[in-house]
């Protein structure tokens, strides 16, 4: 029967639309358990391709006849082989083009809303890794925040709407993904902003982003107010955009909060994290829409695929914002932490400019989920 | 470096070929004999280990030399 190719973009649509899909993941068991495609109505079967070399007869009855079937592997090769075998056995199947590598790199732009004076704000959802980045556009100018290393996507997007990227920000020195910030800034001749306390070891020029600083995008002023909010890293900085949106970086997520240990100083920073979440953020308007830099679980996505919620609602619903006892809070964010992101030390060094791995190596370093939160 | 009874050069091959070739080469060996495999596909590392285990073979040794991954698998 038929054998089709399915792109990461098509899979994204299914995640967002909560469509049904049966995924036969043919990677080895440990890779599958570590990280996989997530969807609310997705069903999974994990059988490594190397256990199917003699034939797929044994698994045919484990595959539902009435569902769309997608075969997935790391880079595509094995999934094509297994999909061909299934197709010869009479099934209609697809394989994921580019495999988990393509899934990890796919970004889905979602419009969050309009800004004053005709501006717009977009969220770029990296479904495969749970990373969120942003573009703010106003009067032909654009700012990019917490960009991934897939820099062409932002540059092309800005081009397509006729905007010039003039400012690039990172809310903090990332440990889970390689920032494309410096590359975008260099190619667009834009200003690259980093919090100086996170940038003490960087090997390149940047503009120090400090609390109280206001950067204007476009002639009619979309203001970005920097708000020093340490805790995930010592330099972590949030932004209030157009007095309406709170870009919370890796400090506050929808259903969790940032972990303070990825730069190695959990005990020192737990106090900062608590102060940011329980004092500094409390002073902000409840009406601000929180736009974080990550999501951890697919349930954090809104109907349109965006990840956003009012600060006031998070104060009620987010467990991490509702721990009255300081000792209990300290235990939550320093004890029983989940495993660190894959290659997080090397990723930090890359973002500091200390090492320059080639693209294949960068891809490999970023394998897996972001793991930046505690719940 | 340990001795091997047969050598498989799978350099330059992408997944799934290193394992497909390894399986074929293994068929020509007797139980207890050792197959040496050279690959450049990084993904083969975890997969060859898992494949050996599920097939009842023993991954005796691994080495990395100038981007080439080397494996010695004893047939079960």
Interface residues (C-beta under 8 A of the other chain):
Chain A: X28 X29 X30 X31 X48 X49 X50 X51 X53 X73 X74 X75 X77 X78 X81 X364
Chain B: X14 X15 X16 X17 X19 X20 X23 X42 X43 X46 X47 X50 X51 X54
